[in-house]
Amino acid sequence: MDWWIVLHIILVASGIIIASPLGGKISNAIGAGDNKMKWLSSRRERLLGGLLLVCLGGFTVSSHTLWFHNKFHEMGSSGIGCSAFSVFDCASVIANDEYNMAPLLGTPWGVVGMLAFTMLGWLALSIKKEPDANWVETHLKAGVGISAIGALVAVYLVYVEIFPLQGVFCQYCTIAHIADIASLVIFFKLLNMKNEGIWLTDGEKSSDEKSKTLTEIRTGRKSRGGYVKPTSSGEEE
């Protein structure tokens, strides 16, 4: 058994669980809050934390498919050793230069997957670091768009496995497909939260509110400074 696939499954499955309603139950059970496991304390934080794990799992499994692709060209399909349960044979899929190459780009799908999950992970991490920034909604829409394109690619590749390759599936590719669809669902949920006005948690302020507060503080400081207009000797009399 290839234990690497277990690592990929753990990363993606953990991310999905944390982002699901089950993640909320786990958060309540362990008493997560601002002072304890803050990344589980709110729905937004759980979705973003789960999304990061899913993207990490998607990246690792995509890099693994690229490794298989390169190994095939060095050793042949018999040297890869990634068959399982008679229906899974990643060598027949990944080693197929006709279907394992992205059209126009001419690179293996593993490279495309690595780049896509890197971009999705960067978007998720940026949002997590600055959830009140003005560009958050743009990042969320970009995440939905990128993962939606990835979902279309996944549908195409599953079609290739079912028909041209006659029902031969790649277990590593399947995990990457699941990671991409999970990313799409999570990004979509986050965008809905933003649009519904339930994005910021109690005590958080948006960038506009912070700017307004800072302006008020500066104005107050100036007024307390007690600026006095100079007077002439005639006015004093």
N, C-alpha and C positions, 0 to 999 in steps of 0.2 A: 504493500500500500504506500502511495506517495503521501507523506505527511505534510508536504507543502500545501496540498489542496485543503487540508484540515485548517491550516492557518488562514487561508483565503476565506473559507466558509465561516470561521469564527469571527473574523473582522466584519464581514458583510452582515451576517446574522445578528451580531451584537448591535450593530448600528441600526438595523431594522427594528429590533426589539426596543431599544432605547427611544426611538422616534415614534413608536406605536403607543396606543393607550396603555399597554402593559408597562411601558416605561414610567408612566405617571403613577401606576400602582406601586411599582418598585420604589419610586421617589418618596411616596407617602409612607411606605413601610419602613424605610430607613431614616425618615425624618430629615430629608434634604432641605437645606435652606441657605440663606446668605452666609452663614458661618460654618456650614457643613455641606460639602459636595454641591457647591453653587451651580455647577454645570448641569445638575439634575433638578434644580429648584423651580424652574418655570417651564412651561410648554415650549416656548421659543428656544430656550437653552437646550432642552432635550432634543428638539428637532435638529438644531445646529450641531450638537455633539454627535448624534446618531449619523447625521449627514457626513461629517468628517470621517467617521469610521467606515462608512460605506464607500466613500471616495478612496480612502486608503486601501481597502480591500480590492476595489476595482483596479487601482493602480498596480498593486502587487500581482494580481492574477493576469493583468494585461502584459506586464513585464515577463511573467512566466511563460505566456504563450509565445512571446518573441524569442525567449530562450529556446523553447521547443523548436521553433521555426529554424533557428540558426543551427541547432544540434542536428536536425534532420539533414541539412545540407552538408554537414560534416560526416555523419555516421550512417545516414539512411534511416528509413522509418523503423526498422527493426531495433535500432539503437536507442530510440526514444523511450519506449516502454511506458505508454500511458493509456493502455486499453483497460476497460473495466466493464463487467456485467454484460458483455457481448454487444450492447447497444452503444457503448461509449468507446470511441477510438479517436483520440485527438490527433494522432499521426495522420489519419486519412483526411482530416479537415485542415489542420495547420500546415501540413506538408504539401497541400494542394496549391501550387502557385497560381492556378487559374482563379480560385475563389478566395485565397487568403491574401490577396493584394487589393488595397483600396484603389478603386478606379480614379484615374487622373493623377493621383498622388504617387502611385507605383511603389508604395511601402506596405509592409505587412500590417494587418489590422491591429496587431499588438502595439505597434508604435502609435497608431491613431488613438487607441484606447488609453495609452499612457498619457498622451497629450491632453485628451479630453478630461480624464479624471484629475489631472494636475490643475487644469483651469477651473473645474468645478470645486476642487478642494480649496484653491486660492480664493474663489468667490465666497465660499462658506466661511473660511477663516477670517477674511476681511470683515464680513458682516458680524461675525461673533465678537471681533475685537472692537468694532465701532457700530453697535446696533442702532445708534441714534443719528448716524450720519445722513446727510441729504441724498447721497448716492445709493443708499441701501436698496431702494425699490428698483433702480436700474440694474444693480447686481443680481437681484432676485429674478428679474425678467430675463437677464442673460443666462442665468442658471437654468431656467425653464426651457429657454430656446436651445441651448447646447445639449441638454439631456434629452429633449424631444427629438432632436436630430439623431442622437445616439440610439434612441428607441426605434426609430425607423430603420437604422442600420441593423439593429438586433433582429427586427422582423425579417429583413432581407436575408441575413445569415442563417436564421432558422429555416427559412424557405429553402436555402441552398442545401442545408443538412437533410431536410425531408425529401426533396425531389431530386436535384441533380446527383447528390451523394447517396440517395436511396436509403434514407433513415439511419445514417451514421451520425452520431452526435459527439461533440467535444465538450467534456465536462467542465473544462476550464473556461471555455467560451461561454457556456451556460451561466457560470457564476458571474462573469463580466456583464452579461445581458441583464441578469437579475439586479446587479449593482446599479446599472444605468437606469433601469425602470424605477428602482427604489429612489434614486437621486431625483428623478423627475417628479415622483409623487411628493417627496419631502419639500423640494423647492416650490412646488405648486401650493402646498399647505402653508408654507412660510409667506408666500405672496398673498394668499387669502387673508392671513392674519394681519398683514400690513394694510391691505385694502379695507379690512373691517375695523381698523382702528384699535386693535387689541395687541399691538406689537410691543409697546413699551410696558414693562412691569411697574408695579407701584414704586414710587420714589424716583423713577427715571424721568428725564426730561429730554425732549427733542433738541436738535441743534438750534432751531429757531428760538425755543424757550430759553436755552442756555445763553444765547446771544442777547436776548431781551433782558434776562436777569443781570448779565454782566453790564449792559448799558445802564440799567437802573442803579447798580452799585456804583458805577463811575459817576453818574449824575448826582447821587447822594453824597459822594465824597466831595464833589465840587461845591455843593451847597453848604456842606458843613465847614468847608474851608473859609467861608465868610469873606468873600471878595468884597472890598469896600472901595467905592469910587472916590478918588482924591478930591478934596474940596479946596476952593480958593479962600483967601483971607476975607474977601467980601462976603462970601456965603457964611463963613463962621460968625461974622458980626450980625 
